[in-house]
């Protein structure tokens, strides 16, 4: 088995700059600079990950999935769990910050 050499960072940056999809991503991602926009994107990602995990679980239960796809089902379930934990963590931090702001006397 041959060992592949590590790609220099400069060539990766050059590849990203030449990729038209990578050039469009910052334009669309920069559209929501607000905190509410960021939270909405996070919730959409959580919903998508949860839907994928539920679909995979349903397909497995119904027998539509091969045994070889079990690792993909597990990966999607873990992604959904991590996404939900991340959003819950952000929510808790926001509530803590709000409570602290309310304790400030003016």
C-alpha positions in Angstrom: 0.0 0.0 0.0 1.5 3.3 -1.1 1.5 6.3 1.2 0.1 9.5 -0.5 2.1 12.7 0.2 0.5 15.5 2.1 -1.0 18.2 -0.2 0.6 21.7 0.5 -1.9 24.3 1.8 -1.2 26.7 -1.1 -2.5 24.2 -3.6 -5.6 23.6 -1.6 -6.3 27.3 -1.4 -5.7 27.5 -5.2 -8.2 24.7 -5.8 -10.8 26.4 -3.6 -10.4 29.7 -5.4 -10.9 28.0 -8.8 -14.0 26.1 -7.6 -17.1 28.2 -8.7 -19.3 26.6 -6.0 -16.8 27.6 -3.3 -16.8 31.1 -4.6 -20.6 31.3 -4.3 -20.8 30.0 -0.8 -19.6 33.1 1.0 -22.0 35.3 -0.9 -25.0 33.2 0.2 -23.7 32.5 3.7 -23.1 36.3 4.3 -26.7 37.1 3.6 -27.7 36.3 7.2 -25.3 38.3 9.4 -27.8 38.6 12.1 -27.9 36.4 15.2 -31.5 35.4 14.4 -30.4 34.4 10.9 -27.7 32.2 12.3 -30.1 30.6 14.7 -32.6 29.9 11.9 -29.8 28.2 9.9 -28.8 26.1 12.9 -32.4 25.0 13.5 -32.8 24.2 9.8 -29.7 22.1 9.9 -31.0 20.3 13.0 -34.3 19.6 11.4 -32.6 18.3 8.2 -30.3 16.0 10.3 -33.2 14.7 12.3 -35.3 14.0 9.2 -32.4 12.1 7.7 -32.0 10.0 10.8 -35.7 9.3 11.1 -35.9 8.3 7.4 -32.9 6.0 7.9 -34.4 4.4 11.0 -37.8 3.9 9.2 -36.1 2.3 6.2 -34.1 0.0 8.5 -37.2 -1.0 10.4 -39.1 -1.7 7.2 -36.2 -3.7 5.7 -35.5 -1.3 2.8 -31.9 -0.9 3.9 -29.0 -3.3 3.4 -26.8 -4.4 6.3 -23.9 -2.6 4.6 -25.6 0.8 5.2 -25.8 0.3 9.0 -22.7 2.5 9.5 -24.3 5.4 7.5 -27.5 5.1 9.6 -25.4 5.3 12.7 -23.5 8.3 11.4 -26.7 10.1 10.5 -28.1 9.4 14.0 -25.0 10.7 15.6 -25.0 13.9 13.4 -28.6 14.5 14.4 -27.7 14.1 18.1 -24.7 16.4 17.9 -26.7 19.0 16.1 -29.5 18.9 18.7 -26.9 19.1 21.5 -25.2 22.1 19.9 -28.5 24.0 19.4 -29.5 23.2 23.0 -26.1 24.5 24.2 -26.4 27.7 22.3 -29.9 28.2 23.6 -28.8 27.7 27.2 -25.9 30.2 26.7 -28.3 32.8 25.2 -30.7 32.4 28.1 -27.8 32.7 30.6 -26.7 35.9 28.8 -30.2 37.3 28.8 -30.6 36.6 32.6 -27.3 38.3 33.3 -28.3 41.3 31.2 -31.5 41.6 33.2 -29.5 41.6 36.5 -27.5 44.6 35.4 -28.7 47.8 37.1 -28.8 50.9 35.1 
